[in-house]
C-alpha cells in the first residue's frame, strides 16, 4: 500500500472507529505527514510520486535515520532543537500507524521495533499557596472582565480542568448548588470535578453580572459585537485567550517563571497530594487513564517521605541533654 493512502486510511480509522478527538487526529496527521515529507526527501521522490513509496518498504534502518534526524538535524523554526519528549510524540504516532497496518494484514515492521527510549522525570511547574494568592489578587475588579478572569483562575485551580475542558463548558452544565459537574476529557473519559467554596463564590459573582443570552460559561468581551448576529460558539472564550490572561496576571503577580493554564492543573494536584490526598483519588479527579501519569507529582509532594525525613534524619532529631 502507498504511504499517502495508508496515512489517510489510518486517520479515518482514528476518527471513525476509535472516535479520537479532533485534536488528537490532527496531531497524528501532523506527525505522520512530517515523516512522509522527510521520507520523500530522503528517497528523492517527486511530489506526484509519493504513493510509489510502499509502507512495506519502510524498515528499521529508515526508522533509525528518522530518529537521528529528529535528534540531531531538525530544528523547529520557532523553538529550535526538539525536546526528547517531543521526539517521542513522533515515534508514538508511527507505532500506532504500524499497529493499524498490521491489523490490515500488511507485511510491515513490528511497532515494537520503534523503541521510545527511557522516559525522564518531568520537571513539573506548580504554584505554592503564596504565589496562587498573588496571582488571584492581581486581577482588577473594575468591570465584568475582571470578575470573569478571577472566576477562571479560581475554577482552574479548584477543579484541575484542562483549559480545553474549561472553555467548552456551558452554564447549564455546572451545578452551583452542589458545586460539582461532569466533564468529558481526553479519550472520551468522563469524570466529576468539584468547585471549592471560594471558586463557587467567584463564579457566582461573575454569573450575577451576566445579562446576555449566551450558553458558554465563559465568553469574550472583545471583537465583533452582538449586533452582528453572533452565535454561542463565536462568543465562547478561546483556549488562546485563557493562555494570554493567565500570563498577563502572572506578570502582574511578579511570578518569575512563565506559566500557562496547565500550571494551575499541576498546582491543583500538588495541593491535594501535599495535604494528604491519596494518589488514586487524585488520578480520578485529573481524569488520568493510568496512575503512572499521576505519579509525576509524587516526587515534589510526597507527604509520607517528608514525615519520614523529619522523624529520622539526624539533623532533625532532638538530642537528649
N, C-alpha and C positions, 0 to 999 in steps of 0.2 A: 504494500500500500504506500502511496506517495505521502511524504511528510505533511504537506499542507492539508490534504484531505483527512489525514489521521488526526491532526490537531483540531480541525473543525468538528469531526465526529466526537472527539473527547470532550470538547466544550459543550456540545449539545447534550452529551451524556451527563455532564456535571449539572447542567441547568434543568433538564427534564427528568432524568432518572434519579439523580442524587439530591435534587432540589436544593442545591447550594445557593447561597445568597448571590445577588448580582455582583457585589464587591469581590467575593471570592472567585467567581468565574472570570471577572475582569482581570484579577491578578494572575490567575492561571494563564489567561490569554497573553498577558504581557510577558511572563517568564518564558513561555513556550515559543512565542514569536521572536523573542530576543534570541533564543537558542537557534531557531530556524535561520534567522538573518546571519548569525555568526557562522553557522554551518555552510550557508550559501557562499560566504566569502572564503571560507576555508577550502571548499572544493572548487571555487572559481566558476560556479554555475550561474547562468544568466537568470534574471528575474522570472522570465516566462517559462523557464525550465525547472522551477522549484520542485514540482511534483515528480521530477525524474529522480529525486533523492528518495530512495525507499527506506522506510523505517527499519526494515530487516537488515539494512547495511550499517546501521549505527551500532558500533561495537565499543568495547571497554576502552580502547585507545582513544576514540573520539571523545568519550565522556571525560577521560583524563585530561585531554587537551583543553576541553571546555573549562574544567575546574582550574587549570593553570592560567587560562585566560582571565577568569573571574578574579583569581587571587593576585595575579602579578601584573597583568597588562591592561585590564579595563579600568577606566576612570569615569565615574559619573560626572557629567559636565558641571553639575551644581554642588555635589558633595564629595568629589574626589574618589579615593580608593573605597571599594566596597568593604563594609564590615563583615566579619565572619558570619554573623547571624543572617545578614542579607544574602550572602553567597549560599547559605543553606536553603533559603527560600526557593532559589532556582532549582536546587537539587531535589527538594521535596516535590516540586511541580513535575520534574522529569520522572521521579519514581512513580507518582500517581499516574502519569501518562503511560508509562510502560506497563504498569499493572493493568490498566484498562486494555491495552493492546494484547496482552496475554490472554485476557478473558475473551478476546475476539479471535482466539486461536491463531494469532500471528506469531511467527517464529522470530521474536525479538529478544534482546538481552534481558536477563532477570533484573527486576528492580533492586534486588538485594546487592547487585554489583555496584550500584551507586551508593557508596558509603557517605554518610553525612558528617563524619568526623566527631570528635569528642566535644560535647557541649560544655561551654564555660559558664560559670555562675554569672548571672546578670547583675549589673550594678543598678540597684533599684533606687530611684529618687522618691523621697516622700517628705512631707512637711510635718514638723513637730507642732505641738499644740500652740506654742507661742507664735510660730510662723503662720499657722492657719488663722489665728485671731487677727494678725496684722493684715493678712490677705482679705479677710471678710470686712474688716474695718476700713480698708482702702476704698471701698465703694461709697461714692457720694450719693445721698438720697435726695437729690434735687428734683427728680422727675421720675416718671414711671420706668424709664430705662434703668435707673439706679436700683429700683426695687426688683426689677426683673433680674438684673445681674447678681444682686445679693442672693436672690432665691435660687438662681442657677448654681452658684458656688456652694450654697448650703445643701442643695439636693444632691449634687455630685458627691460631696463628702459623706452625706448621710446614707446614700444608697449604694455607692460603689458602681454606679452605672457607667458603661462606656458612653462616650459622647454621642455616638451614632444612635444609641438606645435613648438617650436623653432627648435629642431633638425630634425623634419620631413619636414622642408621647403626645396624646391628646388629653384635653381637660377631663373628659368623661372616663378616662382610664384610671384616674387617681382617686382613691377612696380617702378623702381628707379626714373623715371621722375615725376610721381605723388606722390611718397613717400607713397604709400598705397598698401595693398594687402589683400586678403581674406584668412581666415583660418577656418578649421572645428574643433571645440573644443569639450568639454565634451558633451556626449549625441548626437553627430552629429549636434550640433548647430553651424551654420555658422555666422561669423561676419567679419567686416572690421577693420583692425588695421592700424595705421599710423606711419610713420617714421618722427622723428624730423629732422630739418636741420643738427643737429650735428650727429645724427645716420646715416643719408644718407651719410654724408661726410666720416665717418669712415668705413661704409660698402663698399662704392665705393673704398676707398683706399685698402681695403683688396681684393676686387674682381679684381682690376687692377693688383695685384701681382700674381693672379692665372693664370697658363697656363696649367691646367690639363683638361681632358675631362669629369670630374665627375659632375653629376647633383646636388647633395646636396649643399645647400647654405653654410654649414659649414662642413668641412671634417677634418679628423685626419691626423697627420703628423708623427705618431709613429706606431710601429707594423709592420706587413708584408708589403713588398714593392709592387709597382705596377707591377713589372715584374712577379709576381706570379699570374697574371690574376685576379685582384681584381674587384669586381662589385661596382656599385654605393652604394649599401646598406652596403657593407663591408667597404667602405671608409667613410660612414656617421658618424659624431661625435655622441657619445652616451650621454644619459642623465647623466650617472655617470661621464663622462669626464667633462661635464659642471659644475656639482656639485663640482668636485675637483678643477677646475680652479677658480671658484668663491671663494672658501675657501682659496686658495693659495694667491689671491690678497687681501683678507680680512686680512690675517696675515701681509702681506707687508704694508697694509694701516693702521695698528695698530688699527683696529676696534675691541674693546674688547669682543664683543659677537659673537657667531657663527652665520653665515648666509648661506643661500643657494640661488639658483636662484629665489625661490619664494619670498624672501625678496625684490628683485627688482620689482616684480609684486606688492607687497604691497606698495613699495615706489612710483611706478607709480600712483597708485590710490590715495595715500595720497597727492602726489604732486598736482594732478588735483583738489582734493577737497579743499586743503589748498588755492589754488589760485582762488577759486570761482566757479569751475565747478559744475553743478547740478548732483544730485545723479543718475538720470535716464540715463544720458549720460554716466557716468562712468560705470554703470551697463552694458550698451550695449558694451562698449569698452572692458570690462573684460569678457563678454560672460556669465554673471551670469543669470541663469534661473529665480531666484527670487530676488527681490530687498532687501529682508531681509538679503541675503548673503552679499550684498554690504554695508549694514548699519553697518557692523563690523568696518568700517573705520571712521564713523562719530564721535565717542567719542574721537578720537585723532585729528580730523581735522575740527571740526565744526566751520567754519568761522563765521557764524552768531552769535553763542553763544559767541565767543571770542569778537566780536564787542560790543555785549550787555554788557558783563562783563566790558570792558574798559570804556563804556559810563556811566554805572550806579553804579558800585561798589564805595563805599565811599573812598576807598583807592586810587582811580584813579581820582576822581573829584577834580578839582582845586577850592579852596575856594577863595571867594572874600575878599579882604582886607578891 
